[in-house]
Amino acid sequence: MNQHLKQFVHRYSGVVGFGLRLYNFVNCKNRLRAKGTKLSYSIAFLQGLKINSRGTDNKIIFDDFVRIKNCTINIYGSHNTIHIDNRAILDGVQLWIEDNGNEIQIGEGTEIYGPSQLAAIEGTKIKIGKACLFSRELHIRTGDSHSVLDMDGKRVNPSEDVEIDDHVWIGMRVTCLKGVCVAADSVVAATTTLCKKYDEKNAVICGVPGRVVRTGVGWCHDRVAIEE
């Protein structure tokens, strides 16, 4: 968004917010009302958003200049929160929550493209930092969905939080399993399976299972010319 447009939007934020809320509400591609879930937003563009919910005291919060296109939010439980920070973009993404007390946070300026799914269950959290770029066909999960039992019938596969730090680039068809942490400024190669904590910043992670194959790198959106 250019500077002049930003100034206009901030100066007339009330009018712009009202217009967008009206557009989002009357847009036949949106289904924004869901029992037991409160949707809060001001200056956000929603197109093709469908919310399905069963439970109570659930919250969905979109901050300013969030863009949501062709996404589905499923919440089956109570006291859950989804918070999408300023200028984040979600296109073709499914957010899935089951059970109570879960949280999905997506940081400022982060872009996620689909078809992709983020799923939090059993009171866990998915936290994604600022300025991340996620490609297509990703799966991020905090649990296994079903139970693994030892020979005494005791469950041995608890769900765990997932945290992706600021400015992480994730390639297409990556799977991110429970308990994963990825440090800031890292790159995750296409088709990688993330399955542990990757604490080193500025790293390249690839493979099945994922491992650090290079350090001391960074990345940016632009294609920088290669010097000969």
N, C-alpha and C positions, 0 to 999 in steps of 0.2 A: 504494500500500500504506500503510495507516494505521500510526501510530506503535506501537500496542500489538501489532499483528501483526508488525512489524519486530522488536520486542524479543523476541517469542516465538520467531521464526525464528532469530535470532542466538543466543538462549539454548540452543535445542535444535537447532542447525544440523546436528549429526551425525545425529540421528534424522530430521530433515526431509530431509536430503540422501539418506539411505539409502532413505527412503520414495519419494522422487521417482525415484531411480535404478531402484528396483524397478518403479515404475509405467511409466517410460519403456521399460524393457527388455521388460516383458510386454505392452505395448500393441501390439496387432496392426497398428495403422496405422503404426508405426515400422519402419524397416529401418536399423539403426544399425551393423551389422557390415559392414566393407568391407576387403578384402585390401589391405595396404600403407598403411592409414590408421588413425591412433590418434585416438579421440574422448575428450576430457577435459572433464568437467563435474562440478559438485557440486550446487548448488541451482539447477536449471534445469528448465523445463517443456517437454517435447517431445511434440508431437502431430502425427502425419502427416509425420514427417521421414524422407526416404529418401536414403541415401548410396550413390552409385555411384563406384567408384574402380578405377583401374588404374595401378599404379606402386608406389613404395616411399617410406618415410620422409615420409609426408604427415601433417599434424597439423590437427585441428579442435578449437578450444578455446572453450567457452562459460563465461563467468564467471557470478557469482551473479545469480539472479532473471531470467535470460534466458528469453524465451518464444518458442518456435519452433512455428509452426502451418502445416501443409500446404506445407512447403518441400522442395526437392530440392537436394542438393549433388552435383555431378559433378566429379570430379578425374581427369584423364587425364594423368599425368606424375608426377614424383618431386620430393621436397624442397619441397613446397608447404605453405602455412600459411593457415588461416582462423581469425580471432580475433574473437569477438563479445563486447563488453565488457558490464559490469554493466547490468541492467535494459533492455537492448535488446529490441525486439520485431520479429520478422520473420513476416509472414503472407502466404503465397502467393508466396514469392520463390524464384527459382532462382539459385543460385551456381554458376558454371561456370568451371573452370580447365583450361587445356591447356598442355602443355609443362612445363618444370622451373623451380623457384625463384620461383614466383609467390606473391603474398600479397594477401589481402583482409582489411581491418581495418574493423570497424564499431564506432563509439564508444559510450560510456556513454549510456544513455537514448534512443538513436536509434530511430525507428520507421520501418519500410519495409513497404509494403503492395503486394500483387500483384493480377494477375499482373505481375511485374517480373523483370528479369534483370540480374545483375552478372557480367561476364565478364572474366577476366584471362588473358592468354596471353603466351608468350615472355619469361618472367622479369620481369614487370611487377607493379605494385602498384595496388590500389584502396584508398584510405584515406579513410574517412568519419569526420568528427569527432563530438563529443558533441551530444546534444540536437537532432539533426536530425529533420525530419519529411518523409518522402517519400510521395507519393501513388501512385496505381495506374498500371500499364502503362508503367513506366520501363525504359529500356535504357541501361546504363552499360557501356562497352567500352573496353579499353585497346589494341585493335588492330582491323585490318580483316578478319581471318581468312584472307584470300587475298593473293596477291602482286601488286603493281603494279610493272612493269618498265620501264626506259628502253629505248631502241632498241638498246643494247648488251647487253641481258639482265640488267642490274644492278637489283636490287631497290631501290625508292626510298620504301617506306612502312613504316618501322620502327614497332613498337609503342611506346607511351609510357604512363607512369603517369597516373593520375587522382587528384586530391585535392579533396575537399569539406571545407571547414573547419567549425568548430563552429556550431551553431544556424543551419542553412540549411534553408529550406522550399522544396521542389520540388513543383510541381503535376503534374497527371496528363499522361501521354503525352509526357514529356520524353525526348529522346535526348541522351546525354552521350558525346561521342566522345573518342578518345585524346588525351592531353596536356592535358586540361581541368583548370583549377583554379578553384574558386569561393571567394571570401573569406567570412569569418564574417558571420553575421547578415543574410544576403542572402535574397532571394525570387526564385525562378525561376518564371515564369508557365507555365501549361499549354501544351503542344505546342511548347515552345521546343526548338531544337537548339543545344546548347552545343558549341562547337568551338574554344575558345582559352582563354587565361588571363584570368580576371576578378578583378583584384587589389583592387578597391575594395570595402571593407566597407559594410554597410548599403545595398546596392544592389538595385534591381529589374531583372531581366534578362528580356527576352522577344524573340520573333521567330525567324525562320529566315533567316540565321543569328542566334544570340542576340547581343543588344547591350544595354548598360546604358541604360535609359530614365529612371531616376530614382535619386537618391541621398538619403542622410540619412533613411532609414526603418528601422523595426524591425518585429518581428512577435511574436505570442504565440498559444498554443493557444486561449485564450478569445475569445469574441465580445464585444468591448468596445463598449458603447453609443456611438453617434455623437451628438455634441453638436450641437444645433440652434442 
